[in-house]
């Protein structure tokens, strides 16, 4: 049973789906998958685990309370992504820029060589520096498109803008990263 204990889940467990359109989208197995994806998106925007966890729950509650707005269950992932991104961007606007913290990144056997840890730290530091140069919208578009590998059209729907605007945000972000890299190499 999901930890959220939403009325829709409780009704379904009694054999009565609360909303037939949403039952396919927000059943236990897909809910877990959606939550993981929403957490990754939010984490990449806010940059720390505790806030990302809280905001994931907040976004999921928003989605469950607004599930009647979802007209086409095939677009559920995009709809949930948009709620997650908007929740994270609202948080960032209210709190200002945040610093990234490490996720627990130990290898499956729990060990990591000191060299690997140092390289990962340097790479992470370099990426953090580059991401700090970007506006919230540029960072979100770049992360959704290049890291999450979401098509530009879906990124546009998620961000509530046109595909041309998304392409512009991504192009601007890449130019800023290129300049940042060139300056660091000097």
Secondary structure, 3 states (H helix, E strand, C coil): CCCCCCHHHHHHHCCCCCCHHHHHHCCHHHHHHHHHHHHHHHHHHHCCHHHHHHHHHHHHHHHHHCHHHCCCHHHHHHHHHHHHHHHHHHHHHHHCCCCCCCCCCCCCCCCCCHHHHHHHHHHHHHHHHHHHCCCHHHHHHHHHHHHCCCCHHHHHHHHCCCHHHHHHHHHHHHHHHHHHHHHHHC
